[in-house]
Amino acid sequence: MAIDVAALRARFPSLTHGLAFFDGPGGTQTPLPVAEAMTRTLTGPLSNRGLVSASELNAERAVGDFRAAYADLLGVPAGAVVHGRSATQLTYDFSRHLAKDWRPGDEIVLSRLDHDANVRPWIQAAERAGVAVRWTEIDAATAELDLDSYERALSPRTRLVAVTAASNVLGSKPPVRRIADRAHEVGALVYVDGVHYAAHHLVDVPALGADLFVCSPYKFLGPHCGVLAGSPDVLEALAPDKLLPSPNTVPERFEFGTLPYETLAGATAAVDFLAALDETEPGAGTGTVDSRDSRGSRGSRGSRRERLKRSLHSLHEHENALRARLDDGLRALGDAVTVHSRAADRTPTVLMTLEGRDATEAQAHLAARGVVAPAGSFYAQEVFTALKLPDPALRAGLAPYNDTGDVDRLLDGLASFL
């Protein structure tokens, strides 16, 4: 493993407060280069986009750099990258865009494993269009999707399959490509919620078989916004409602109003920070790449996509080692802790309940010891209902800046609570 965790942690000002953060699935801490990129853009000079003044060109550059960065991160053309305020907002928008062509008698297939942001927009759009909703269920024994139920839900009338690439509470990772291939066989589009997945793996949208894929940079060290990557053909075929003078080209036709250039710059810096996690040159692991000079170019360490592949592979190893330490420690606590994250293939996210104890009390107990691990149902309403999970439950999610000391503090805090 080539990640220098100590050097990495030094780039996060919030870690100087002495807290151990396990709330990454809800939003990670922000490294200094991301904040600096946002400040640098705001203080510019900065104007609305244009091709004349320096301030206009700075805005153009922020947009172009953002699309190039997320093209590299997600494995799509830059013209297939759409900015949104959040993944929820983007999913609501695209549910309306797609539902324009739905008719009574059509069907969509949703997943019980998903965050409500990839459930409710589709249900509401289906209700308006008179479209039936079918479900892929969860196997309670494995906390994985029941693919037999998926096969039963599919039909020649299926217009859309919406599925998560990784559960935000259980960490379970469904076989998205297998699901997508079957959906395409019946002529359906595939919408993938990659919000939790993209925080832990390098995404290849075409390889997943996703027609539309959404993620949130603030889950992987960036500012609060959403990103949608789509098949160019699918995006070109959609005709959203829009202002008459606004661009009708893809992807601009899906972006309403003036873009937040400083947010775009921060989101770009987050990608560059991730790409620099596994660097062996001076400044290793510190995320010191300047997003203004990256633009996916090929340097001594290869293209940004190649650097992302290397860095996220090392990050995966780092997080898996910490997850193994956490899993072992939770098992040592015995029957007092029930771990509900048990899928064979999952992210380093653990949902647990504590025998005879309220998870919110555990959250407060840990917080008093400087450990941030939230309690709740985390917008995963279908998961909690399907598995009959106690609400609230305690969730511990690992992020790039976590280390063994953090894990031991969490385990010690739980031991003293039980």
N, C-alpha and C positions, 0 to 999 in steps of 0.2 A: 504494500500500500504506500502510495507516494503523497498522501495528504499530510501536511504538517498541521495537526489540529491546534496546537498552541498558537502558531502564527495565524491560523484562520480565526481563532477566537479573538485575537487582538484587534481584528478589524470590525468588531461589533461593540460600539459604545455601550449598549444596554447591558452587556455582560459585566461591566465594571460595577454594577449594582449588587453583584453577588447572588443573583437568582439563577436557579437551575430551571430552564424552560422545557416543558414537555407539552406545550400547546401548539406545536408546529402545524398539526392538521387544521387548526383554525386560523393560522397566520404566523409566519416566522418573524424573527427579529431581523432588523435591517442593517446591513454592513455600511460602513462609512462611504465607500465609493458610490453607492446608490444615492445616498443623500446628497453627496457632492455633485453628482451629475444633475440632479434635480435643481439644486441651487444655481449651478453654472448656467443651466438653460433659462431659468427664470430671470436671471440678472443679465443675460444675453450680450447684446441687446436682443429683444424679441418682439416681433409683430405677428400679425396673421400671415399665413403662408403666401408666398409670392416669389418672383424671380428677379426682383430689382434691387432692393436694399439689402444690406447685411443682416438686418433684423428679420426680414422676410425669409432670406436664405437659411438663417438659423432654424426657423420653424420648419422649412422644407427638409432640412437635414435631420431634424428630430424624428420626423415621420418616416423618412427613408431608412434611417438607421434602425428604427424600431421594426419595420417590416423585414429588413435583412436579418436582424438578430433572431426573430421568431421563425423565420424561414429556416435558419440553421438549427434552431432548437427543436423544431417540430418536423423537419424533413419535407417541407413543402415549398413551392415557389413564393417569392416575396409578395406577389400579387394576389395570393390566396390567404393573406393574413389580415384579419379584421380586428380592430380595437373596439372594446366595449367597456362600460363602467364596471361591470362585474360579469361573472359567468352566468349568474341568474338572469341578469338583464339580457344578455346575448341569447340565452335559451328562450326567454319569453319572446324576444324579437323574432327569432327564427321559427318558433312554433307558429307565429302568426303568418310569417312569409310562406311556410310550407303548407299550412292549413288552407290557404286560398284555393288549392287544387284538390282538397279532400271533398268527398261526397258521401251522403248516407249509403251505408253498405260497406264502406271502407273500414279497415281496422288498423290499429297500431298495437305494438307490443312493448310493454314497459317492464321494468325489473324491480323486484322487492328489495334488491340489494342497494338501491340508489338513494343518494341524497335527494331531498324533496325538490331541489332545483332542477332535477332531471326527471321529475314525476309530475308535479302539479301544473307546470306550463302546458305539458302535453295533454293532461286530463282535461284542463279547461278549454284548450283548443279543440279537442275531440268533442266535447259537449256542445260547443257552438256549431260545429260542422255536422253533428249527428253521426259521429264515427265511434265504433265500438273499441273498447280498451281490453286487451288481453294481457296476461301476466306471466312472466318468468318467475318462478318461486325460488325460495332459498331452501336448501337441504339443511335441516336443523342439526343433523349429526356432524356435518363438516363445515358449516358456515360458508358454503359455496353455492353458486347458482345451480339449480336443478335443471340440467339441460334437457331432460325428458319433458319437463313442463314447457320448456321453450319450443321444442319440436311440436308439441300439441297446440301451442299458441299461434304458430305460424300458419299462414294459409295464402292462397293466391290473391286474397283481398288485402293482405298486409301492405301498408304504404310506408310505414316507418317502424324501425326498431331502435329504441333508446336504451342504452346500457352504460354502466360505469366501467372504467378500466381498473378501478380500485376503490373499494368501499372506504369512505372517510371515517368509519367507526370500527369496522372489523379488520380492515386492511386486505380483505379477500380480493384477489385479482382474477376475474373471470377470463376464459379463453376468448378474447375479443375477436381475434381473426376467425376462429371457428364460427362464432356467432354471426359475424359479418358475412362470411361466405354463404351461410344458409339464408340469411336475409336477402342477399343479392340474387340467390337462385329463384326466389319468389318475386323479385322485382322491387323490393323495398329499399329505402334509404336507411343508412345507419348513422345515428347521432351518438357520439361517445362523450361522456363526461370524464375528462382526464384531469380534473382539478387535483385530486389526491395523487394520482399516478405520476403526473409530471413533476411532482416534488421529489421523486425518488428514482426515476428512470429516464433515460434519453428516449424521447418519443420519435417514432417514425409513423406518421399518420397513414401514408399509403400502405405500409406493411401491416398495420393494424386492420386495414380494410375499412376505415372510417370515411364516410362521405363528409361528415362535419365533426370537428373535434374541438372541445372547449377546455381552457385551463385558466388559472388565476396566478399571475406573477407574484402576488403577495404570499402565496403558499411556498414559494421558493426564492425568498430573500428580496423580492421586489416591492414596488408600491402597490396600492390597492387599485386594481383594474382587472379586466378580463380580456382574453384573447381567443378568437375563434379562427381555426385553420380549416379550410374546406377544399374539396375537390374543385379545381377551376371550372369544370363543366357544370357542376351542380350550382356553384355560385353564379355563374353566367346565366343560368336558366331561371333564377329567382328574380322577381320584380317587386321589391318592397315599396310601400308607400313612402314618398319622399317629397321634399320641397322642389318646386319646379326648377329654380336656378342651380340647385346643388348638383354635383357631378353624378352622372349615371354610369360611370365606369366601375368595374370591380377592382378593389374592394370598397372604394369610397361611397358607393351607393348604399352601403349598409351602415355607414357612420354618420350620425346625425348631429349637426352643429359643429362648432369649432372644437378641434381636438385639444386635449390637455397636453401640450408639448412637453412640459416638465415631467409629467407622469410617464410619457413615452420614453423620455431620456432615462428615467430611473429604471423602467422595465428593461431597456436595452442594457444598462449597466449591470443589472442582475444576471443577465445571460453571460456577459463577459466575466463577471465574477465567478460564475459556475465553471466557465471554460478554463479559468486559471487555477482551479482547485488542485490539479495534479500537474504542477509545473516544477521542473527540477532546476530551473535557472534561478538567479538571485531574486528574492521576493517570493519564494516558493510558497504556494498555498495562501497567499495574502490577498488574492483577488485584485491585483494592482493594474490590470489591463485598463487602458483608457478607451472607453466606448467610442470616442470620437475617431480613433485610429483603427478600430478592429474591422468593422464592415465585412466580416466573413472572409477577409483576405488570407492568402497562404503566406505564412512566415516561416521562421526557423522551426517552429513547433507544429507546423501543418495548418490546415484551414481551421476556422472556428468550429465547424462541425466535427472535425477529427479531434480537436482538443476537448470539446464537450463529451464526445464518446469516451475518451480516456478518463476525464475527470469524473464523470458520472459512474463509470465502472468502479473507480476507486472509492467514490462516495458510497456506492452500494455495498462494497466490502466493509467499509467503516461502520455503516449503519447496521449491517447484519451482525457484526461482532458485538456491537452494543445491544442489539436485540437479544442475542443469545445470552448475554450476561443478565439482561432484565428477565428473560424467561426463566433462567435458572434460579434467580433470586425470588421470583414470585412462586415457583414450585416449592422452594424451601420454606415459604410461609404456610404451606399446608392447605387444609380445607377452608381456612378462613378467607381465602381469595379464590374466586372463580373467574378464570380467564375465558372470555367468549370468542376471542380471536384465535381460531384454530385451523384455518384453511391451510392446505399444504403449500400454496403459493400466496404470499401476502407481503405487504409492506411492513416497515418497523413501527406499527401502530397497534396498541394493545388496549382492548376494552375489557374492563373487569368490574365485578361486583364484590362486595365485602360482606361476608356472612353476618347478618344481624346488625349491620351498621349502615348509616345513611351516607351515600357518596358525597353529598354536599358537606357533611361534617368532615369527611376525609380530606376534601379539597381545602377546607379552612385550616385543618390541622397541618397539612403540607405547606400551605401558604405561610403559616406562621414560622415555618422552618426554612423559608426561602425557596420552596419548590412549587413551581406553577404547573399544576395538572388539573384541568377542568372537569367538572361533573355536569352531566346533562344527557340529552338524547341527540344533540348536534344535528338537528334537521334531518335525521335519518328515521323518519316516522315509520316508513314501511318496514325497515329492519327491526325496530323495536316491537312493532305489532306482530310481525311474522314469527319472530323468535320468542315472543312473550318475555322480553327483557325488562328487568326493573328499571324504572325511570325516576331518578337519574342513575346513570352508571359513571364510573370513573374512566377517563381516557388518558393514556400516556403515549404521546407520539414523538418519535426521534427526528431530529433535524441535523444538518451538517455540523453545527457548532457544538452539539452535545459530546461529552466525553465520559470516561468511566467514572469520574468523580460525580458527575451529575446522576448517573444511574445509581450509584451507591447511596447518594443522598435521598433519592426517591425510595429506594428499598428500606433504608433505615427509618425514613419517615413513616412508611406504611407499617413497618414492624412495631414502632412505638404507638401507633394508633390502634392496632388490633388487640 
